[in-house]
Amino acid sequence: MKIPHATNTAPLAERMRPHTIDAFVGQEHLLGENKILRRLMRKRYLPSLLLWGPPGTGKTTLAKILARTSGAEFVFFSAVLSGVKEIREIVAQAKDRQEKNPSATVLFVDEIHRFNKAQQDAFLPHVETGLITLIGATTENPSFHVIAPLLSRCRVLVLYPLIADNIRTILLNAIHDTENGLGGKKIEIEDPALTHLIMTADGDARNALNSLEIAGSLVEDGTEETGSITLALAEEAIQRKSLRYDKDGEEHYNLISALHKSLRDSDPDGALYWLARMLAAGEEPLYVARRLIRFASEDVGNADPQALSLTLSARESYHILGSPEGELALAQAVIYLATAPKSNATYAAYNKVLHDIDRTGSLPVPLHIRNAPTGLMKGLGYGKGYRYAHDHKDGLVAQEHLPEELKGTTYYHPTNRGYEAVINDRLIKWRKILKERGE
């Protein structure tokens, strides 16, 4: 059940798997100075963990490094290939190991989301007693795919797609590594080819290394006389043509700006074109989805509250379907956003609030809207004078909710576009009612 060391016949991605934390690239939010995993390794303490993230982000590698650092026995277990029978065998071996020479057993379960409830239940008592330290890897949300008792005994750590600089470092390491990489073959890579490999990797280090290995083999078979991986060779290896997408980032920002402004100007044709250009050039689709979600709040807002829900659904659809099927959901969202009524009233209101907070600091909550769960707090005036809206006509009361220094400030100014026109009419009506009451 143990994972063998990589051999020369192993794929490049396996050969280049780092064995120490200092050689690991990416996930700085977990491995940076004074971050959780770095601190746990210093203490040689390893709790049960669930590593949640996309493929090729380092889940298996991290588990092996953590086990090695803690001095524990590492046992690999695939949820695809194994079942409860194998779990019992592992538990028996862990007990035997503990009796002969007390040491921890780290059980790494790859694709733990594929286990059913009964299989996950089989881990539970042994994780609870500490006989086994469980490290599960999953590409799916653990909240939906891991049983609650097991989830409560594990710390969930989120791994993110690797950024372009991470992929660049990993690829260059593989090219120059003479022991495990391509360094002994004296292969070079041209900058446009490197950029193409990075962009098409979609944050997945394994994907990037697999593409590099294929490109390197094409150089070796004599199809290239220069001994260099060119852009044409990278395209041949990946089977995707590279569109102009500046490695320094200018073209990246040009295209996302063109998409954003086409949406803001309510031009579905321009927006759809720039979406397709970005995806065809190898942009990460989930990055585009995140920008669409931002646009739904910043430029559409409450003029069409459904815009935010639809863009979130588009992102989830892509996450489920992947490319190319999931790209249609992004196209649907782009057309919807372009043709929706626009308002930046929410964006403007929030920025004004942040400005006032920066200017005025931590102003106290007015006493009448404070909670008063104890007699002492009630005696200090907490909640005194609060008017319960449901006890008043129309469910309306006139009472101040801002700190004294900001009394009477209006942040939100809805437009007369789309659903925000309804909100605007409602606010005008409420203010009129209160004015007629003399409040």
C-alpha positions as a printed Julia matrix, in Angstrom:
439×3 Matrix{Float64}:
   0.0    0.0     0.0
   2.98   2.33    0.12
   3.81   4.57   -2.83
   7.07   3.52   -4.48
   9.74   6.08   -5.22
   9.65   7.51   -8.72
  11.78   5.68  -11.26
  13.29   6.9   -14.52
  10.31   5.41  -16.33
   7.82   7.35  -14.2
   6.1   10.38  -15.76
   7.94  13.68  -15.43
   5.28  14.99  -13.03
   5.98  12.09  -10.66
   9.75  12.38  -10.95
   9.62  16.1   -10.18
   7.43  15.69   -7.11
   9.2   17.66   -4.31
  10.29  15.8    -1.16
  10.77  18.78    1.18
   8.62  21.74    2.07
  11.27  24.17    0.86
  11.1   22.62   -2.6
   7.3   22.88   -2.72
   6.0   25.64   -4.99
   2.75  27.51   -4.32
   0.06  27.51   -1.6
   1.82  30.28    0.31
  -1.34  30.85    2.39
  -0.66  27.44    4.01
   3.13  27.19    3.77
   4.37  30.75    4.15
   6.26  31.92    7.21
   4.08  31.46   10.34
   1.25  29.91    8.28
  -0.54  26.83    9.59
   1.33  23.98    7.86
   4.74  25.55    8.35
   4.05  25.91   12.08
   2.67  22.38   12.41
   5.8   20.95   10.77
   8.06  22.86   13.13
   6.25  21.24   16.04
   6.25  17.85   14.28
   2.54  17.7    15.01
   0.12  16.39   12.41
  -3.67  16.47   12.94
  -6.16  14.8    10.61
  -6.64  16.97    7.53
  -8.82  17.28    4.47
  -7.0   18.88    1.55
  -9.57  20.4    -0.81
  -8.48  21.81   -4.15
  -8.37  21.34   -7.92
  -6.17  18.69   -9.58
  -2.45  19.33   -9.78
  -2.24  21.75   -6.85
  -0.09  19.59   -4.56
  -2.47  17.64   -2.33
  -0.66  14.27   -2.53
   2.77  15.9    -2.38
   1.84  17.89    0.72
   0.49  14.78    2.46
   3.73  12.86    1.83
   5.91  15.75    3.02
   3.78  16.21    6.16
   4.0   12.51    7.0
   7.75  12.45    6.43
   8.27  15.55    8.58
   6.24  14.11   11.45
   8.13  10.81   11.31
   4.93   8.86   10.68
   4.4    5.83    8.47
   2.74   6.94    5.21
   0.1    4.65    3.71
  -1.52   5.5     0.38
  -5.15   4.53   -0.18
  -7.2    5.12   -3.3
 -10.94   5.54   -2.93
 -11.27   4.38   -6.53
  -9.39   1.09   -6.15
  -9.97   0.07   -2.52
 -12.82  -0.58   -0.09
 -13.69  -1.49    3.52
 -11.71  -4.76    3.39
  -8.51  -2.86    2.7
  -9.35  -0.35    5.43
  -9.51  -3.21    7.97
  -6.12  -4.47    6.81
  -4.58  -1.01    7.21
  -6.08  -0.67   10.71
  -4.68  -4.06   11.72
  -1.23  -3.1    10.44
  -1.41   0.23   12.29
  -2.24  -1.55   15.55
   0.61  -3.99   15.03
   3.01  -1.15   14.26
   1.92   0.75   17.35
   2.45  -2.27   19.63
   5.91  -3.17   18.3
   7.35   0.32   17.91
   4.98   3.13   18.85
   4.67   5.35   15.8
   1.87   7.15   14.03
   0.28   5.98   10.82
  -0.73   8.6     8.29
  -3.4    7.24    5.99
  -3.66   9.29    2.82
  -7.0    8.77    1.07
  -6.98  10.03   -2.48
 -10.37  11.16   -3.83
 -12.05  10.65   -0.47
 -15.26  12.15   -1.89
 -15.75   8.88   -3.8
 -16.22   6.93   -0.57
 -19.79   6.19    0.49
 -21.06   6.68    4.05
 -20.3    3.11    5.16
 -16.73   3.32    3.91
 -16.17   6.66    5.63
 -17.71   5.3     8.84
 -15.01   2.61    8.84
 -12.34   5.3     9.38
 -14.17   7.13   12.12
 -13.33   5.21   15.34
  -9.66   4.89   14.41
  -9.32   8.59   13.6
 -11.07   9.38   16.87
  -8.71   7.24   18.96
  -5.67   8.6    17.16
  -4.59   5.2    15.83
  -4.72   6.73   12.36
  -4.04  10.27   11.25
  -6.23  10.76    8.21
  -5.28  13.03    5.34
  -7.98  13.07    2.7
  -7.63  14.69   -0.7
 -10.67  15.85   -2.63
 -11.55  18.03   -5.57
 -15.13  18.34   -4.28
 -16.56  20.41   -1.44
 -16.06  18.28    1.72
 -19.24  19.74    3.24
 -21.26  17.77    0.68
 -19.13  14.65    0.27
 -17.63  13.85    3.68
 -19.82  12.66    6.55
 -20.3   15.2     9.37
 -18.63  13.14   12.17
 -15.5   12.65   10.07
 -15.55  16.26    8.89
 -15.68  17.51   12.49
 -12.52  15.54   13.33
 -10.51  16.94   10.43
  -9.19  20.39    9.65
 -10.17  21.44    6.13
  -7.38  23.19    4.22
  -8.18  24.77    0.86
  -5.61  24.6    -1.95
  -5.96  27.02   -4.85
  -5.0   26.72   -8.53
  -1.35  27.6    -8.93
  -0.65  31.07  -10.24
   1.33  31.66  -13.44
   4.58  32.37  -11.57
   4.25  29.06   -9.69
   3.8   27.11  -12.94
   6.71  28.97  -14.51
   8.99  28.02  -11.61
   7.91  24.36  -11.75
   8.49  24.11  -15.51
  11.88  25.78  -15.41
  12.93  23.52  -12.52
  11.97  20.49  -14.62
  13.88  21.75  -17.66
  17.08  22.34  -15.71
  16.95  19.38  -13.28
  19.6   16.91  -14.47
  18.62  14.11  -12.09
  14.83  13.87  -12.44
  13.95  16.4   -15.12
  15.02  17.18  -18.67
  18.32  18.83  -17.76
  20.43  15.93  -18.94
  18.94  16.2   -22.44
  20.13  19.81  -22.91
  16.67  20.97  -23.96
  15.86  24.69  -23.89
  12.47  26.36  -24.08
  11.63  29.59  -25.86
   9.65  32.23  -23.98
   6.49  32.08  -26.15
   6.39  28.29  -25.71
   6.84  28.6   -21.95
   4.04  31.17  -21.77
   1.75  28.89  -23.8
   2.41  25.94  -21.48
   1.7   28.15  -18.45
  -1.56  29.56  -19.79
  -2.95  26.21  -20.92
  -2.06  24.5   -17.63
  -5.01  26.24  -15.94
  -3.24  26.29  -12.57
  -2.52  22.53  -12.72
   1.15  21.62  -12.24
   0.65  18.03  -13.39
  -0.99  19.24  -16.59
   1.92  21.62  -17.23
   4.58  18.96  -16.64
   2.78  16.41  -18.79
   2.66  18.91  -21.66
   6.33  19.78  -21.16
   7.27  16.1   -21.24
   5.44  15.57  -24.54
   7.02  18.68  -26.04
  10.44  17.5   -24.86
   9.95  14.1   -26.47
   9.07  15.78  -29.77
  12.39  17.63  -29.66
  14.2   14.37  -29.0
  12.66  12.54  -31.96
  14.3   14.97  -34.37
  11.25  17.02  -35.33
  13.13  20.1   -34.13
  16.78  20.65  -35.1
  17.45  23.41  -32.58
  17.02  21.35  -29.41
  14.56  23.97  -28.19
  10.88  23.77  -27.42
   9.36  26.37  -29.73
   5.84  27.79  -29.66
   4.9   25.6   -32.63
   6.16  22.55  -30.79
   4.28  23.48  -27.62
   1.11  23.9   -29.66
   1.68  20.5   -31.23
   2.18  18.91  -27.81
  -0.93  20.53  -26.31
  -2.99  20.48  -29.49
  -4.12  24.04  -28.9
  -3.05  27.06  -30.94
  -1.66  30.03  -29.03
  -3.33  33.39  -29.52
  -1.44  36.55  -28.63
  -1.53  36.78  -24.86
   1.33  38.86  -23.5
   3.47  37.0   -20.97
   4.04  40.24  -19.05
   0.31  40.57  -18.53
  -0.55  43.6   -20.7
  -2.65  41.66  -23.19
  -4.32  39.81  -20.32
  -5.45  43.1   -18.81
  -6.34  44.54  -22.21
  -8.73  41.68  -22.93
 -10.4   41.62  -19.52
 -10.8   45.4   -19.77
 -12.41  45.02  -23.2
 -14.81  42.4   -21.82
 -15.7   44.49  -18.78
 -16.31  47.67  -20.78
 -18.37  45.83  -23.4
 -20.57  44.51  -20.62
 -20.87  47.93  -18.96
 -21.83  49.5   -22.3
 -24.54  46.84  -22.81
 -22.95  45.37  -25.96
 -23.56  41.58  -25.97
 -21.73  41.06  -29.28
 -18.51  42.76  -28.15
 -18.67  41.07  -24.74
 -19.16  37.63  -26.28
 -16.24  38.19  -28.67
 -13.82  39.18  -25.9
 -14.97  36.27  -23.75
 -14.22  33.84  -26.58
 -10.86  35.52  -27.28
  -9.79  35.11  -23.65
 -10.84  31.46  -23.46
  -9.27  30.61  -26.83
  -6.01  32.22  -25.68
  -5.89  29.91  -22.68
  -7.22  32.18  -19.94
  -8.41  30.31  -16.87
 -12.23  30.08  -17.28
 -12.82  30.28  -13.55
 -10.9   33.57  -13.47
 -13.35  34.92  -16.08
 -16.24  33.58  -14.01
 -14.96  35.43  -10.94
 -14.78  38.68  -12.93
 -18.36  38.18  -14.13
 -19.52  37.69  -10.54
 -17.78  40.91   -9.56
 -19.39  42.72  -12.5
 -22.84  41.5   -11.45
 -22.48  43.35   -8.14
 -20.43  46.33   -9.27
 -22.16  47.33  -12.52
 -25.59  45.65  -12.42
 -26.31  45.53   -8.71
 -29.95  45.76   -7.64
 -31.03  46.98  -11.06
 -31.29  43.22  -11.71
 -30.74  41.15   -8.53
 -30.93  37.93  -10.59
 -27.64  38.79  -12.29
 -25.58  37.73   -9.28
 -27.42  34.41   -8.95
 -27.03  33.66  -12.65
 -23.28  34.36  -12.69
 -22.79  32.17   -9.61
 -24.73  29.41  -11.37
 -22.57  29.87  -14.47
 -19.42  29.43  -12.4
 -20.82  26.28  -10.78
 -21.89  24.93  -14.18
 -18.39  25.38  -15.53
 -16.91  23.75  -12.42
 -19.11  20.69  -13.03
 -18.79  20.45  -16.83
 -15.32  21.83  -17.52
 -14.25  22.8   -21.06
 -15.61  23.04  -23.63
 -19.18  22.29  -22.45
 -19.03  24.6   -19.43
 -17.91  27.57  -21.53
 -21.46  27.9   -22.84
 -22.66  28.75  -19.33
 -20.11  31.59  -19.21
 -21.35  32.8   -22.6
 -24.92  32.77  -21.31
 -23.88  34.82  -18.28
 -22.02  37.32  -20.48
 -25.08  37.89  -22.69
 -27.32  38.24  -19.63
 -25.02  40.78  -17.97
 -24.62  42.79  -21.17
 -28.38  43.06  -21.66
 -29.28  43.64  -18.0
 -30.13  47.14  -16.66
 -27.06  48.72  -15.06
 -26.48  50.41  -11.71
 -23.32  51.07   -9.71
 -25.32  52.42   -6.74
 -24.3   49.51   -4.49
 -20.65  49.92   -5.45
 -20.75  53.67   -4.85
 -22.58  53.31   -1.53
 -20.14  50.74   -0.2
 -17.12  52.83   -1.18
 -18.63  55.84    0.61
 -19.16  53.74    3.74
 -15.54  52.56    3.64
 -14.39  56.16    3.27
 -16.38  57.22    6.35
 -15.08  54.28    8.38
 -11.52  55.19    7.44
 -12.24  58.82    8.37
 -14.11  58.28   11.65
 -12.66  55.04   13.03
 -14.52  52.64   15.36
 -17.6   54.65   16.3
 -19.72  53.07   19.07
 -23.03  51.35   18.31
 -25.95  53.56   19.49
 -27.31  52.25   22.82
 -30.88  51.76   21.61
 -29.89  49.19   18.95
 -27.46  47.26   21.15
 -28.35  43.79   22.4
 -29.04  43.46   26.14
 -28.76  39.76   27.11
 -27.82  40.49   30.77
 -29.31  42.62   33.52
 -26.11  44.61   33.81
 -26.21  45.55   30.14
 -29.87  46.47   30.38
 -29.08  48.62   33.41
 -26.43  50.43   31.38
 -29.07  51.42   28.84
 -28.44  48.78   26.2
 -31.56  48.48   24.04
 -33.37  51.31   25.85
 -35.83  53.11   23.57
 -35.59  50.56   20.77
 -38.78  50.47   18.69
 -39.78  47.07   17.3
 -40.83  47.69   13.69
 -43.44  44.9    13.57
 -45.42  46.58   16.39
 -45.96  49.71   14.3
 -48.22  50.52   11.38
 -46.81  49.54    7.98
 -43.88  47.9     9.81
 -42.13  51.26    9.77
 -40.42  53.24   12.52
 -38.18  56.28   12.45
 -35.09  55.6    14.51
 -31.4   56.24   13.86
 -29.17  53.27   13.09
 -25.93  55.11   12.4
 -23.47  56.39   15.03
 -24.17  59.91   16.29
 -21.34  61.4    14.2
 -22.9   60.08   10.98
 -26.53  60.75   11.84
 -28.7   61.44    8.81
 -26.12  60.27    6.24
 -27.53  58.61    3.11
 -25.22  56.17    1.37
 -27.46  54.31   -1.03
 -28.95  56.29   -3.91
 -30.83  53.85   -6.16
 -31.21  54.63   -9.85
 -34.43  54.54  -11.85
 -33.19  51.59  -13.93
 -34.54  48.06  -13.75
 -35.58  46.66  -10.38
 -33.75  49.5    -8.66
 -36.57  51.78   -9.79
 -38.9   49.67   -7.64
 -36.51  50.02   -4.69
 -36.32  53.78   -5.24
 -40.13  54.12   -5.31
 -40.38  52.02   -2.15
 -37.9   54.17   -0.25
 -39.67  57.36   -1.35
 -43.01  55.91   -0.22
 -41.62  54.89    3.19
 -40.1   58.3     3.79
 -43.39  59.96    2.86
 -45.32  57.78    5.34
 -42.94  58.61    8.16
 -43.05  62.32    7.29
 -46.86  62.31    7.38
 -46.7   60.73   10.82
 -44.38  63.51   11.91
 -41.52  61.12   12.61
